[in-house]
Amino acid sequence: MIKILNFMLLLFYCLFIYWLSDQPSLPVPQVFSSQDKILHFGAYFIMGILAWRCVKTLNGKPIILALFAITFCSLYGLSDEWHQSFIEGRFSDVADWLADTSGAGASIYLLSRLGW
């Protein structure tokens, strides 16, 4: 049952990110330059936690499971940037994808090092 719950949380979070990316603009005030990179990092930090919760229930070496979770998040971030390239008012940015991957990698690294 916990596997299904973890999967559903990750699925709904991915759908939430998709929905956000489908908006022409987001009501986030621009406080400083490149703040969107921090927002990307934070969003994918959370996705990394959810992905780790899904893969840690599988059998395998922790490093392989961590790489699988990071790869999933990174590929989702890449597809999200591609998706944004088709939305009027939005654009695709490699730096956003790097922030996505870094956020997921940071959370998965911390959780795997803590043994969770």
C-alpha atoms as an extended CHARMM CRD file, in Angstrom:
* protein
*
       116  EXT
         1         1  MET       CA              0.0000000000        0.0000000000        0.0000000000  PROA      1               0.0000000000
         2         2  ILE       CA              2.8210000000        2.4340000000        0.8210000000  PROA      2               0.0000000000
         3         3  LYS       CA              4.3580000000        1.8280000000       -2.6220000000  PROA      3               0.0000000000
         4         4  ILE       CA              1.1170000000        2.8990000000       -4.2920000000  PROA      4               0.0000000000
         5         5  LEU       CA              0.8530000000        5.9790000000       -2.0690000000  PROA      5               0.0000000000
         6         6  ASN       CA              4.4430000000        7.0070000000       -2.8580000000  PROA      6               0.0000000000
         7         7  PHE       CA              3.8390000000        6.5120000000       -6.5690000000  PROA      7               0.0000000000
         8         8  MET       CA              0.6000000000        8.5180000000       -6.4660000000  PROA      8               0.0000000000
         9         9  LEU       CA              2.3080000000       11.3970000000       -4.6290000000  PROA      9               0.0000000000
        10        10  LEU       CA              5.0520000000       11.5050000000       -7.2550000000  PROA      10              0.0000000000
        11        11  LEU       CA              2.5220000000       11.2790000000      -10.0850000000  PROA      11              0.0000000000
        12        12  PHE       CA              0.3780000000       14.1160000000       -8.7110000000  PROA      12              0.0000000000
        13        13  TYR       CA              3.4450000000       16.2670000000       -8.0940000000  PROA      13              0.0000000000
        14        14  CYS       CA              4.5760000000       15.7210000000      -11.6940000000  PROA      14              0.0000000000
        15        15  LEU       CA              1.0980000000       16.6740000000      -12.8960000000  PROA      15              0.0000000000
        16        16  PHE       CA              1.2220000000       19.7970000000      -10.7190000000  PROA      16              0.0000000000
        17        17  ILE       CA              4.5470000000       20.8300000000      -12.2690000000  PROA      17              0.0000000000
        18        18  TYR       CA              3.1040000000       20.1540000000      -15.7250000000  PROA      18              0.0000000000
        19        19  TRP       CA              0.1130000000       22.3510000000      -14.9090000000  PROA      19              0.0000000000
        20        20  LEU       CA              2.3670000000       25.1580000000      -13.6750000000  PROA      20              0.0000000000
        21        21  SER       CA              4.4690000000       24.9000000000      -16.8310000000  PROA      21              0.0000000000
        22        22  ASP       CA              1.3480000000       25.0970000000      -18.9680000000  PROA      22              0.0000000000
        23        23  GLN       CA              0.5140000000       28.5770000000      -17.6430000000  PROA      23              0.0000000000
        24        24  PRO       CA              1.5810000000       31.5710000000      -19.7780000000  PROA      24              0.0000000000
        25        25  SER       CA              2.9980000000       33.2140000000      -16.6490000000  PROA      25              0.0000000000
        26        26  LEU       CA              3.1700000000       32.5960000000      -12.9240000000  PROA      26              0.0000000000
        27        27  PRO       CA              2.1860000000       35.1780000000      -10.3020000000  PROA      27              0.0000000000
        28        28  VAL       CA              5.6120000000       35.2320000000       -8.6510000000  PROA      28              0.0000000000
        29        29  PRO       CA              7.0930000000       38.6810000000       -8.0330000000  PROA      29              0.0000000000
        30        30  GLN       CA             10.6140000000       39.1450000000       -9.3780000000  PROA      30              0.0000000000
        31        31  VAL       CA             12.6470000000       40.0250000000       -6.2770000000  PROA      31              0.0000000000
        32        32  PHE       CA             16.1090000000       39.4430000000       -7.7330000000  PROA      32              0.0000000000
        33        33  SER       CA             17.7600000000       38.2420000000      -10.9020000000  PROA      33              0.0000000000
        34        34  SER       CA             17.7590000000       34.4740000000      -11.4930000000  PROA      34              0.0000000000
        35        35  GLN       CA             15.3710000000       33.7750000000       -8.6390000000  PROA      35              0.0000000000
        36        36  ASP       CA             13.6090000000       31.3140000000      -10.9450000000  PROA      36              0.0000000000
        37        37  LYS       CA             16.6590000000       29.0360000000      -10.6510000000  PROA      37              0.0000000000
        38        38  ILE       CA             16.0870000000       28.8180000000       -6.8900000000  PROA      38              0.0000000000
        39        39  LEU       CA             12.4180000000       28.0560000000       -7.4930000000  PROA      39              0.0000000000
        40        40  HSD       CA             13.3630000000       25.3170000000       -9.9640000000  PROA      40              0.0000000000
        41        41  PHE       CA             15.9100000000       23.9110000000       -7.5030000000  PROA      41              0.0000000000
        42        42  GLY       CA             13.3110000000       23.8660000000       -4.7110000000  PROA      42              0.0000000000
        43        43  ALA       CA             10.5660000000       22.3120000000       -6.8170000000  PROA      43              0.0000000000
        44        44  TYR       CA             12.8180000000       19.5120000000       -7.9980000000  PROA      44              0.0000000000
        45        45  PHE       CA             14.3160000000       19.0820000000       -4.5150000000  PROA      45              0.0000000000
        46        46  ILE       CA             10.7860000000       18.0700000000       -3.4960000000  PROA      46              0.0000000000
        47        47  MET       CA             10.4210000000       15.8780000000       -6.5910000000  PROA      47              0.0000000000
        48        48  GLY       CA             13.6960000000       14.1940000000       -5.6690000000  PROA      48              0.0000000000
        49        49  ILE       CA             12.3200000000       13.3380000000       -2.2340000000  PROA      49              0.0000000000
        50        50  LEU       CA              9.1910000000       11.8500000000       -3.7740000000  PROA      50              0.0000000000
        51        51  ALA       CA             11.1880000000        9.9290000000       -6.3990000000  PROA      51              0.0000000000
        52        52  TRP       CA             13.5220000000        8.5790000000       -3.7060000000  PROA      52              0.0000000000
        53        53  ARG       CA             10.5270000000        7.3820000000       -1.6820000000  PROA      53              0.0000000000
        54        54  CYS       CA              9.3580000000        5.4490000000       -4.7480000000  PROA      54              0.0000000000
        55        55  VAL       CA             12.6470000000        3.8200000000       -5.7020000000  PROA      55              0.0000000000
        56        56  LYS       CA             13.8920000000        2.9980000000       -2.2090000000  PROA      56              0.0000000000
        57        57  THR       CA             11.2330000000        0.2740000000       -1.9640000000  PROA      57              0.0000000000
        58        58  LEU       CA             12.7850000000       -1.5400000000       -4.9310000000  PROA      58              0.0000000000
        59        59  ASN       CA             15.4800000000       -4.1400000000       -4.5580000000  PROA      59              0.0000000000
        60        60  GLY       CA             18.8780000000       -2.9080000000       -5.6190000000  PROA      60              0.0000000000
        61        61  LYS       CA             22.0230000000       -1.1830000000       -4.5520000000  PROA      61              0.0000000000
        62        62  PRO       CA             21.3730000000        2.2710000000       -3.0900000000  PROA      62              0.0000000000
        63        63  ILE       CA             23.6800000000        3.9650000000       -5.6130000000  PROA      63              0.0000000000
        64        64  ILE       CA             21.7780000000        2.4180000000       -8.5400000000  PROA      64              0.0000000000
        65        65  LEU       CA             18.4390000000        3.4130000000       -7.0150000000  PROA      65              0.0000000000
        66        66  ALA       CA             19.7120000000        6.9620000000       -6.4050000000  PROA      66              0.0000000000
        67        67  LEU       CA             20.9420000000        7.2320000000      -10.0000000000  PROA      67              0.0000000000
        68        68  PHE       CA             17.6020000000        5.9510000000      -11.2420000000  PROA      68              0.0000000000
        69        69  ALA       CA             15.7050000000        8.5520000000       -9.1890000000  PROA      69              0.0000000000
        70        70  ILE       CA             18.0040000000       11.3970000000      -10.3010000000  PROA      70              0.0000000000
        71        71  THR       CA             17.7190000000       10.2850000000      -13.9270000000  PROA      71              0.0000000000
        72        72  PHE       CA             13.9300000000       10.2260000000      -13.6840000000  PROA      72              0.0000000000
        73        73  CYS       CA             13.8090000000       13.7550000000      -12.2400000000  PROA      73              0.0000000000
        74        74  SER       CA             16.3430000000       15.0660000000      -14.7370000000  PROA      74              0.0000000000
        75        75  LEU       CA             14.4650000000       13.6150000000      -17.7010000000  PROA      75              0.0000000000
        76        76  TYR       CA             11.2000000000       14.9990000000      -16.3630000000  PROA      76              0.0000000000
        77        77  GLY       CA             12.8530000000       18.4120000000      -16.0150000000  PROA      77              0.0000000000
        78        78  LEU       CA             14.1200000000       18.1480000000      -19.5850000000  PROA      78              0.0000000000
        79        79  SER       CA             10.6570000000       17.2490000000      -20.8640000000  PROA      79              0.0000000000
        80        80  ASP       CA              9.2050000000       20.1070000000      -18.8230000000  PROA      80              0.0000000000
        81        81  GLU       CA             11.5800000000       22.6010000000      -20.4510000000  PROA      81              0.0000000000
        82        82  TRP       CA             10.6640000000       21.2110000000      -23.8790000000  PROA      82              0.0000000000
        83        83  HSD       CA              6.9600000000       21.5280000000      -22.9920000000  PROA      83              0.0000000000
        84        84  GLN       CA              7.4630000000       25.1760000000      -21.9610000000  PROA      84              0.0000000000
        85        85  SER       CA              8.9690000000       25.9530000000      -25.3570000000  PROA      85              0.0000000000
        86        86  PHE       CA              5.4720000000       25.5020000000      -26.8470000000  PROA      86              0.0000000000
        87        87  ILE       CA              3.6610000000       27.7290000000      -24.3400000000  PROA      87              0.0000000000
        88        88  GLU       CA              3.1320000000       31.3660000000      -25.3010000000  PROA      88              0.0000000000
        89        89  GLY       CA              4.8580000000       33.6160000000      -22.7840000000  PROA      89              0.0000000000
        90        90  ARG       CA              7.2110000000       30.8450000000      -21.6050000000  PROA      90              0.0000000000
        91        91  PHE       CA             10.5930000000       29.7250000000      -22.8510000000  PROA      91              0.0000000000
        92        92  SER       CA             12.9670000000       26.8320000000      -22.4460000000  PROA      92              0.0000000000
        93        93  ASP       CA             16.2630000000       27.3320000000      -20.6160000000  PROA      93              0.0000000000
        94        94  VAL       CA             19.1330000000       24.9010000000      -20.1120000000  PROA      94              0.0000000000
        95        95  ALA       CA             19.9940000000       26.6650000000      -16.8410000000  PROA      95              0.0000000000
        96        96  ASP       CA             16.4930000000       25.8640000000      -15.5460000000  PROA      96              0.0000000000
        97        97  TRP       CA             17.0220000000       22.2030000000      -16.4100000000  PROA      97              0.0000000000
        98        98  LEU       CA             20.3720000000       22.2410000000      -14.6000000000  PROA      98              0.0000000000
        99        99  ALA       CA             18.6770000000       23.7690000000      -11.5530000000  PROA      99              0.0000000000
       100       100  ASP       CA             15.9990000000       21.0380000000      -11.7460000000  PROA      100             0.0000000000
       101       101  THR       CA             18.5880000000       18.2770000000      -11.8960000000  PROA      101             0.0000000000
       102       102  SER       CA             20.6850000000       19.8790000000       -9.1440000000  PROA      102             0.0000000000
       103       103  GLY       CA             17.6820000000       20.1820000000       -6.8120000000  PROA      103             0.0000000000
       104       104  ALA       CA             16.6840000000       16.5640000000       -7.3090000000  PROA      104             0.0000000000
       105       105  GLY       CA             20.2800000000       15.4090000000       -6.9930000000  PROA      105             0.0000000000
       106       106  ALA       CA             20.7610000000       17.3380000000       -3.7520000000  PROA      106             0.0000000000
       107       107  SER       CA             17.7070000000       15.8510000000       -2.0490000000  PROA      107             0.0000000000
       108       108  ILE       CA             18.4040000000       12.3200000000       -3.2610000000  PROA      108             0.0000000000
       109       109  TYR       CA             22.0290000000       12.5950000000       -2.1830000000  PROA      109             0.0000000000
       110       110  LEU       CA             21.0390000000       13.8010000000        1.2880000000  PROA      110             0.0000000000
       111       111  LEU       CA             18.3830000000       11.1240000000        1.7340000000  PROA      111             0.0000000000
       112       112  SER       CA             20.6390000000        8.3230000000        0.5050000000  PROA      112             0.0000000000
       113       113  ARG       CA             23.5000000000        9.4850000000        2.7610000000  PROA      113             0.0000000000
       114       114  LEU       CA             21.1550000000        9.6440000000        5.7610000000  PROA      114             0.0000000000
       115       115  GLY       CA             20.0120000000        6.1060000000        5.0450000000  PROA      115             0.0000000000
       116       116  TRP       CA             16.3900000000        7.0190000000        4.4300000000  PROA      116             0.0000000000
